[in-house]
Amino acid sequence: SKMAVIDRNKDIGPFVSRPDDDLIVCRCEEITKGEIRKAVHEGMFTMTEVRRFLRPGMGLCQGKTCGRIVKGVIAAELGQRPAELDDCTARGPARPVTVSSYGNEVFDHD
């Protein structure tokens, strides 16, 4: 897949708060539209960067609910179309595993 070209020198202007900045975009992690917009103005221009910094899409829904909205907020702030932004790398949620489950061979002791 072709990676999007990111212009890190692009002047997107200063962060200016808006009335809808307190709108919760990611319900699982309780992240607001304003927090995402602010992150973009601090230099996070990709979905992956915003995700690692704020954690949208890393809750129970794994971005199924908020992914498109987060992408739309980032794209709007950069003056781009959402389709121009790359998606995050999909990964399964990490869960702790007991060591005994790795060695669960059954031996028949008579």
Residue pairs with C-beta under 8 A, 6 or more apart in sequence:
3 86
4 46
4 84
4 85
4 86
6 45
6 46
8 43
8 45
10 78
12 40
12 41
12 77
12 78
12 79
14 41
15 37
15 38
15 41
17 34
18 33
18 34
18 37
20 33
21 32
21 33
21 34
21 37
22 32
22 33
22 34
23 32
23 33
23 34
24 30
24 31
24 32
24 33
25 31
25 32
25 33
25 36
25 56
25 66
25 69
25 70
25 73
26 54
26 55
26 56
26 57
26 59
26 65
26 66
26 70
27 59
27 61
27 65
27 66
28 58
28 59
28 60
28 61
28 65
28 66
29 54
29 55
29 56
29 58
29 59
31 54
31 55
31 56
31 66
33 73
35 54
36 50
36 54
36 56
36 70
36 73
36 74
36 77
37 73
37 77
39 49
39 50
39 53
39 54
40 50
40 73
40 74
40 77
40 78
41 77
43 49
44 50
44 53
45 74
45 78
46 74
46 85
46 86
47 70
47 71
47 74
47 85
47 86
47 87
47 88
48 86
48 88
48 89
50 56
50 70
50 74
51 57
51 58
51 70
51 88
56 63
56 66
56 67
56 70
57 63
57 66
57 67
57 70
57 88
62 93
63 70
63 88
67 87
67 88
68 82
71 82
71 85
71 87
72 82
74 85
75 81
75 82
75 84
75 85
78 85
